[in-house]
Amino acid sequence: MKHICDLLLCLVLSASVWAGDVLPWGQGNSQMISSVPEEFASVLWWRAGGFAAAVQYLEMDWPGDDGREQRVSVTSLSEIQDELARAIEAGEQPPAFDLSGVPEQEGVPLAVKNLYYSILSNNPRYKYAYDFNAEVGPDGLLRCTVSYMPYRTGDYPDGFCGVEVDSLRSLIKVARDGLGQENIPIRITNLSLTVDDMNKALQQVGGGYLFCQLNRDGTAITVVPQGGLTLGEARARLAEIDELAEQVFQETVAAGMSQAEQAEALYTYLTQNVDYDFRYYSHPGEMPYESTTAYGALHNNLAICGGYAQAFQTLLEKAGIPCITVSGKAGGENHMWNMARIDGRWLYYDPTGDRGRADYGFLYCGVKGEALDRHTWDADWSNRLSEALFSL
């Protein structure tokens, strides 16, 4: 209330200043002027600055500041790049660029768009800036527009409803619960989640038959059927995989087995009963899509690494054992294997690499990362993902 009264008084005095009617300090109207705080009264000596002083005293924004276009004079593309990176980091729109000091101005909009791609390539965490436009106006100013995912700016459309996602774990749960939809609306509330991490985590969902990822602006998870199937057919196939895994689990695991024993029993089943589909090398065009999935392993007894790894993950889920698939390379080729938490420890399993070795001794059954001497992968990501999804 005091600030409101002070503001009214300041406006009166300001109007007097502009009209040339304010008397020097101490002459006339002294009672009114004496009520003005001392630090503000001295400012009134500047006849044209009365209102500005009132705004400054009350710590208010100058009217029009928010709507006034910011402009920056630049002399090189590197200066534009620095300013773009600063704006994207802050989730703001860049200022308008005065290009009069840039020697070569032809093709600048395209060059600046390439700068945007370079910034995102060097800083993947900025991928919430999902679109960019740059053009030079009739006034010669370069104006750039960055489209941000609403979770970064909070600028969701009015009336938008989405399931809250505050972690990778909740993201995976929302995706699994909504696999019957082509688009699952979400509202991401954790600013520390990155686009790359969320999309990589979503690879754990869908069993190879439903591909899940964020939509363009991060307001939904898209669900796209794979292998030439419809959404309904893909869901039916996943249900069949679940039934097959349950059958194998019941036939393989005995009561009283420890987690390690259950994992080894299921691992042994896969390595003994599933053959590698060598058409992957000899006739890749003839290899059915099924061989890349758990269905190929559990129904056809024929698969490549993706089928082995997804089948093992599904089998361990039946045992209540936390497990993820790990993508990387083995012997220089793309490869997939598993990481599972056994009795509190995260260990690696590579059923493809151990196929046919049940009678000779496994190389990659429940081992530490150091034992995967032919494998290369992002171990830090695997550790972060496993802890995010299955933290105790």
C-alpha positions as CSV (number, residue, x, y, z in Angstrom):
1,M,0.0,0.0,0.0
2,K,2.9,2.4,0.8
3,H,4.4,1.8,-2.6
4,I,1.1,2.6,-4.3
5,C,0.8,5.9,-2.4
6,D,4.4,6.7,-3.1
7,L,3.8,6.0,-6.8
8,L,0.8,8.3,-6.9
9,L,2.8,11.1,-5.3
10,C,5.7,10.5,-7.7
11,L,3.4,10.7,-10.7
12,V,2.0,14.0,-9.4
13,L,5.5,15.4,-8.9
14,S,6.6,14.0,-12.3
15,A,3.7,15.7,-14.0
16,S,4.7,18.9,-12.3
17,V,8.3,18.4,-13.5
18,W,7.2,18.0,-17.1
19,A,5.0,21.0,-16.8
20,G,7.8,23.1,-15.3
21,D,6.0,23.7,-12.1
22,V,8.1,22.1,-9.5
23,L,9.6,24.6,-7.1
24,P,13.2,24.3,-5.9
25,W,13.6,22.3,-2.7
26,G,12.4,24.1,0.3
27,Q,10.2,26.7,-1.6
28,G,6.5,26.3,-1.3
29,N,4.7,23.0,-1.2
30,S,7.3,22.0,1.3
31,Q,4.9,19.8,3.3
32,M,4.1,17.8,0.2
33,I,7.7,17.5,-1.0
34,S,9.0,16.6,2.4
35,S,7.0,13.4,2.3
36,V,9.1,12.2,-0.6
37,P,11.9,9.9,0.5
38,E,15.2,11.8,0.6
39,E,16.9,9.5,-1.9
40,F,14.1,10.1,-4.4
41,A,13.7,13.8,-3.8
42,S,17.1,14.6,-5.2
43,V,16.2,12.8,-8.4
44,L,13.4,15.3,-9.1
45,W,16.0,18.0,-9.8
46,W,16.2,16.4,-13.3
47,R,13.1,18.0,-14.8
48,A,12.6,15.4,-17.5
49,G,13.3,12.4,-15.3
50,G,10.5,12.5,-12.8
51,F,8.6,9.4,-14.0
52,A,11.8,7.4,-14.6
53,A,12.9,8.2,-11.1
54,A,9.6,6.9,-9.7
55,V,9.9,3.7,-11.6
56,Q,13.5,3.3,-10.4
57,Y,12.6,4.0,-6.8
58,L,9.8,1.5,-6.8
59,E,12.0,-1.1,-8.6
60,M,9.5,-1.4,-11.4
61,D,10.2,-2.3,-15.1
62,W,10.1,0.6,-17.5
63,P,6.9,0.5,-19.5
64,G,7.4,-1.1,-22.9
65,D,10.7,-2.9,-22.1
66,D,9.2,-6.3,-22.6
67,G,7.8,-5.5,-26.0
68,R,10.8,-3.6,-27.3
69,E,12.9,-5.6,-29.8
70,Q,16.4,-6.2,-28.8
71,R,19.1,-5.6,-31.4
72,V,22.7,-6.6,-31.5
73,S,25.3,-5.4,-34.0
74,V,27.6,-8.1,-35.2
75,T,30.6,-8.3,-37.4
76,S,31.0,-12.1,-37.9
77,L,29.1,-15.3,-37.9
78,S,30.9,-16.4,-34.8
79,E,29.3,-13.6,-32.8
80,I,25.9,-14.7,-34.0
81,Q,26.7,-18.2,-33.0
82,D,27.7,-17.1,-29.5
83,E,24.5,-15.2,-29.1
84,L,22.4,-18.0,-30.4
85,A,24.0,-20.5,-28.0
86,R,23.3,-18.1,-25.1
87,A,19.7,-17.7,-26.1
88,I,19.1,-21.4,-26.5
89,E,20.8,-22.2,-23.2
90,A,18.3,-19.7,-21.6
91,G,15.3,-20.9,-23.6
92,E,14.9,-17.4,-25.0
93,Q,14.4,-15.9,-28.5
94,P,17.6,-14.4,-29.9
95,P,17.9,-10.6,-30.5
96,A,17.6,-9.2,-34.0
97,F,21.0,-9.0,-35.6
98,D,22.3,-5.8,-37.3
99,L,24.4,-7.2,-40.1
100,S,25.8,-3.9,-41.4
101,G,29.2,-4.8,-40.0
102,V,29.3,-8.3,-41.6
103,P,31.5,-8.2,-44.8
104,E,29.7,-11.0,-46.7
105,Q,25.9,-10.9,-46.1
106,E,24.7,-13.0,-49.0
107,G,23.5,-16.4,-47.8
108,V,23.7,-15.4,-44.1
109,P,20.3,-17.0,-43.2
110,L,21.3,-20.4,-44.4
111,A,24.7,-20.1,-42.8
112,V,23.0,-19.2,-39.5
113,K,20.7,-22.1,-39.7
114,N,23.8,-24.3,-40.1
115,L,25.2,-22.7,-37.0
116,Y,22.0,-23.8,-35.2
117,Y,22.6,-27.4,-36.2
118,S,26.2,-27.1,-35.1
119,I,25.2,-25.8,-31.7
120,L,22.8,-28.8,-31.2
121,S,25.4,-31.2,-32.5
122,N,28.0,-29.9,-30.0
123,N,25.4,-29.6,-27.2
124,P,22.9,-32.4,-27.4
125,R,21.2,-31.3,-24.3
126,Y,19.9,-28.3,-26.3
127,K,17.7,-30.5,-28.5
128,Y,14.7,-29.1,-26.7
129,A,15.2,-26.3,-29.3
130,Y,13.6,-28.5,-32.0
131,D,13.1,-26.0,-34.9
132,F,14.8,-22.9,-36.1
133,N,14.1,-20.2,-38.7
134,A,16.3,-17.3,-39.8
135,E,15.5,-14.5,-42.3
136,V,16.5,-11.0,-43.1
137,G,13.7,-8.4,-43.1
138,P,13.2,-5.3,-45.3
139,D,15.0,-3.3,-42.6
140,G,18.2,-5.4,-43.1
141,L,18.0,-7.0,-39.6
142,L,18.4,-10.8,-39.3
143,R,15.7,-12.2,-37.1
144,C,15.8,-15.8,-35.8
145,T,13.0,-17.8,-34.3
146,V,13.6,-20.8,-32.1
147,S,10.9,-23.3,-31.4
148,Y,11.2,-24.8,-27.9
149,M,9.6,-27.9,-26.4
150,P,7.1,-26.6,-23.9
151,Y,8.6,-28.6,-21.1
152,R,11.7,-26.3,-21.3
153,T,9.7,-23.0,-21.4
154,G,6.5,-24.0,-19.6
155,D,4.5,-22.7,-22.6
156,Y,2.0,-25.5,-23.0
157,P,-1.1,-24.8,-25.0
158,D,-4.2,-23.7,-23.1
159,G,-6.2,-26.7,-21.9
160,F,-3.4,-29.2,-22.6
161,C,-3.7,-32.4,-20.7
162,G,-0.9,-34.9,-20.5
163,V,0.3,-37.6,-18.1
164,E,3.0,-36.2,-15.9
165,V,6.6,-37.4,-16.6
166,D,9.1,-36.5,-13.9
167,S,11.8,-39.2,-14.5
168,L,12.9,-41.8,-17.0
169,R,11.1,-44.4,-14.9
170,S,7.8,-42.6,-15.1
171,L,8.4,-42.1,-18.9
172,I,8.8,-45.8,-19.4
173,K,5.8,-46.6,-17.3
174,V,3.6,-44.1,-19.2
175,A,4.8,-45.6,-22.5
176,R,4.1,-49.2,-21.5
177,D,0.7,-48.3,-20.1
178,G,-0.3,-46.4,-23.3
179,L,1.0,-48.8,-26.0
180,G,-2.6,-49.0,-27.4
181,Q,-2.4,-45.4,-28.5
182,E,-0.6,-43.9,-31.5
183,N,0.1,-40.8,-29.4
184,I,0.4,-40.6,-25.7
185,P,0.1,-37.0,-24.4
186,I,2.7,-36.2,-21.7
187,R,3.7,-33.2,-19.7
188,I,7.4,-33.4,-18.8
189,T,8.0,-31.6,-15.5
190,N,11.7,-32.4,-14.9
191,L,13.9,-29.9,-16.7
192,S,17.0,-32.1,-16.2
193,L,15.6,-34.8,-18.6
194,T,17.3,-34.5,-22.0
195,V,15.7,-35.4,-25.3
196,D,18.4,-37.9,-26.2
197,D,18.1,-39.7,-22.8
198,M,14.4,-39.9,-23.0
199,N,14.4,-41.3,-26.6
200,K,17.2,-43.8,-25.7
201,A,15.2,-44.9,-22.6
202,L,12.1,-45.4,-24.8
203,Q,14.0,-48.1,-26.7
204,Q,13.4,-50.4,-23.8
205,V,9.7,-50.3,-24.6
206,G,7.8,-52.1,-27.4
207,G,9.8,-55.3,-27.8
208,G,10.9,-54.4,-31.3
209,Y,7.3,-54.3,-32.6
210,L,6.3,-50.9,-31.4
211,F,8.8,-48.1,-31.8
212,C,8.4,-45.3,-29.2
213,Q,9.9,-41.9,-29.2
214,L,9.0,-38.3,-28.3
215,N,7.1,-36.4,-30.9
216,R,8.6,-33.2,-32.4
217,D,7.7,-30.8,-29.6
218,G,8.0,-33.3,-26.7
219,T,4.3,-33.2,-25.8
220,A,3.6,-36.8,-26.6
221,I,5.1,-40.2,-27.0
222,T,4.5,-41.6,-30.5
223,V,4.0,-45.3,-30.9
224,V,4.7,-46.7,-34.4
225,P,4.2,-50.4,-35.3
226,Q,7.2,-52.2,-36.9
227,G,7.7,-55.2,-39.1
228,G,4.8,-54.4,-41.4
229,L,2.2,-54.9,-38.7
230,T,-0.7,-52.7,-37.6
231,L,-0.9,-51.3,-34.1
232,G,-3.3,-54.0,-33.1
233,E,-1.3,-56.8,-34.7
234,A,1.9,-55.6,-33.0
235,R,0.2,-55.6,-29.6
236,A,-1.1,-59.1,-30.3
237,R,2.4,-60.2,-31.1
238,L,3.7,-58.7,-27.9
239,A,1.0,-60.6,-26.0
240,E,2.1,-63.8,-27.7
241,I,5.7,-63.2,-26.7
242,D,4.6,-62.7,-23.1
243,E,2.8,-66.1,-23.2
244,L,5.8,-67.8,-24.7
245,A,8.1,-66.3,-22.1
246,E,5.8,-67.4,-19.3
247,Q,5.8,-71.0,-20.6
248,V,9.6,-71.1,-20.8
249,F,9.9,-69.6,-17.3
250,Q,7.5,-72.2,-15.8
251,E,9.3,-75.1,-17.5
252,T,12.8,-73.9,-16.7
253,V,12.9,-72.3,-13.3
254,A,12.4,-74.4,-10.2
255,A,11.2,-73.3,-6.8
256,G,13.9,-72.2,-4.4
257,M,16.3,-71.0,-7.0
258,S,18.3,-67.9,-6.2
259,Q,18.2,-65.0,-8.7
260,A,21.6,-66.0,-10.1
261,E,20.4,-69.6,-10.6
262,Q,17.2,-68.4,-12.3
263,A,19.1,-66.1,-14.6
264,E,21.6,-68.9,-15.5
265,A,18.8,-71.4,-16.1
266,L,17.0,-69.0,-18.5
267,Y,20.3,-68.1,-20.2
268,T,21.1,-71.7,-20.7
269,Y,17.7,-72.3,-22.3
270,L,18.3,-69.5,-24.8
271,T,21.8,-70.5,-25.7
272,Q,20.8,-74.2,-26.2
273,N,17.5,-73.8,-28.0
274,V,17.9,-70.7,-30.2
275,D,20.0,-70.8,-33.3
276,Y,21.6,-67.8,-34.9
277,D,19.9,-66.6,-38.2
278,F,22.9,-66.4,-40.5
279,R,20.8,-65.0,-43.2
280,Y,21.7,-61.7,-41.6
281,Y,25.1,-62.1,-43.3
282,S,24.4,-64.3,-46.3
283,H,20.9,-63.2,-47.5
284,P,19.8,-60.2,-45.3
285,G,16.9,-59.5,-47.6
286,E,15.5,-63.0,-46.9
287,M,15.8,-62.8,-43.1
288,P,12.3,-62.2,-41.5
289,Y,11.8,-59.3,-39.2
290,E,10.9,-61.7,-36.5
291,S,14.5,-62.8,-36.2
292,T,15.3,-59.3,-34.7
293,T,12.8,-59.8,-31.9
294,A,12.0,-62.1,-28.9
295,Y,9.3,-63.7,-31.0
296,G,12.0,-65.1,-33.3
297,A,13.9,-66.5,-30.4
298,L,10.9,-67.9,-28.4
299,H,8.6,-69.0,-31.2
300,N,10.9,-69.8,-34.2
301,N,14.0,-70.7,-32.1
302,L,15.9,-68.5,-34.6
303,A,17.2,-65.0,-34.0
304,I,20.0,-62.5,-34.2
305,C,21.4,-60.5,-31.3
306,G,18.4,-58.3,-30.9
307,G,16.1,-61.3,-30.6
308,Y,18.4,-63.0,-28.1
309,A,18.7,-59.9,-25.9
310,Q,15.0,-59.0,-25.9
311,A,14.0,-62.6,-25.2
312,F,16.4,-62.7,-22.2
313,Q,15.0,-59.4,-20.9
314,T,11.5,-60.8,-21.2
315,L,12.4,-64.0,-19.4
316,L,14.1,-62.2,-16.6
317,E,11.1,-59.9,-16.2
318,K,9.1,-63.1,-15.5
319,A,11.5,-63.9,-12.7
320,G,11.1,-60.4,-11.3
321,I,14.8,-59.6,-12.1
322,P,15.5,-56.0,-13.3
323,C,17.0,-56.1,-16.8
324,I,17.8,-53.8,-19.7
325,T,19.1,-54.3,-23.2
326,V,22.5,-52.8,-24.0
327,S,23.4,-51.6,-27.5
328,G,26.9,-51.2,-28.7
329,K,29.5,-53.1,-30.8
330,A,31.2,-56.5,-30.4
331,G,34.1,-57.3,-32.7
332,G,33.4,-54.0,-34.5
333,E,29.8,-55.0,-35.5
334,N,26.6,-53.6,-34.1
335,H,25.4,-55.8,-31.2
336,M,22.9,-56.1,-28.4
337,W,23.2,-57.8,-25.0
338,N,21.9,-57.4,-21.5
339,M,22.5,-55.9,-18.1
340,A,20.7,-57.4,-15.1
341,R,20.6,-56.8,-11.4
342,I,21.3,-60.1,-9.6
343,D,21.2,-60.1,-5.9
344,G,21.9,-56.4,-5.8
345,R,24.7,-56.3,-8.3
346,W,24.5,-55.2,-12.0
347,L,26.0,-57.8,-14.2
348,Y,26.2,-58.4,-18.0
349,Y,24.9,-61.3,-20.1
350,D,25.4,-61.9,-23.8
351,P,23.4,-64.9,-24.8
352,T,24.3,-64.4,-28.5
353,G,28.0,-64.6,-27.7
354,D,27.5,-67.7,-25.6
355,R,25.1,-69.6,-27.9
356,G,26.0,-73.3,-28.1
357,R,28.5,-73.0,-25.1
358,A,26.4,-74.5,-22.4
359,D,28.4,-77.7,-22.4
360,Y,31.8,-75.9,-22.5
361,G,31.4,-73.1,-20.1
362,F,29.9,-69.6,-20.6
363,L,32.1,-66.6,-21.3
364,Y,29.5,-63.8,-20.7
365,C,27.0,-65.1,-18.2
366,G,26.7,-62.8,-15.2
367,V,30.0,-61.0,-15.7
368,K,31.4,-57.6,-14.8
369,G,32.0,-55.1,-17.6
370,E,35.8,-55.9,-17.6
371,A,35.0,-59.4,-19.0
372,L,33.4,-57.9,-22.1
373,D,36.8,-57.5,-23.8
374,R,35.3,-57.6,-27.4
375,H,32.5,-55.2,-26.6
376,T,32.3,-51.4,-26.7
377,W,29.3,-49.4,-25.4
378,D,28.3,-46.3,-23.4
379,A,28.7,-47.9,-20.0
380,D,27.9,-44.6,-18.3
381,W,24.5,-44.4,-20.0
382,S,23.8,-48.1,-19.2
383,N,24.5,-47.4,-15.5
384,R,22.4,-44.3,-15.4
385,L,19.5,-45.9,-17.2
386,S,19.5,-49.0,-15.0
387,E,19.6,-47.0,-11.8
388,A,16.9,-44.6,-13.1
389,L,14.6,-47.4,-14.0
390,F,15.3,-49.7,-11.0
391,S,16.7,-47.7,-8.2
392,L,16.0,-49.3,-4.8
